[in-house]
Amino acid sequence: MTAVKQPVRRRTEKAERRGQILAAAFEEFAINGYAATRLDDVARRAKIAKGTIFLHFSNKRMLFRAVLRGLIQPVFSGFHAFLQGFSGRSEEH
């Protein structure tokens, strides 16, 4: 059985929607902290239905982890790029 490919437009919209959710969740977590953040508030900020969040994330914990991963990933990528270009010994720097 072969997988059905989504049209490019639909994949783009899905990625954009995920980005909206992550941005809204970041703001809510930053303002309220993890415990006080409600998915209703994330949905309201993202201007989507609450159920849409569950199409992308199984629960609040997974959403929080995705937000953190989005914040940490650029740091690790920059560090990895630095290490790839480093040609000396660690004692020299």
Buried (B, 14 or more C-beta within 10 A) or exposed (E): EEEEEEEEEEEEEEEEBBEBBBBBBBBBBEEEEEEEBEBEBBBBBBEBEBEBBBEBBEEBEEBBEBBEEBEEEEEEEEEEEEEEEEEEEEEEE
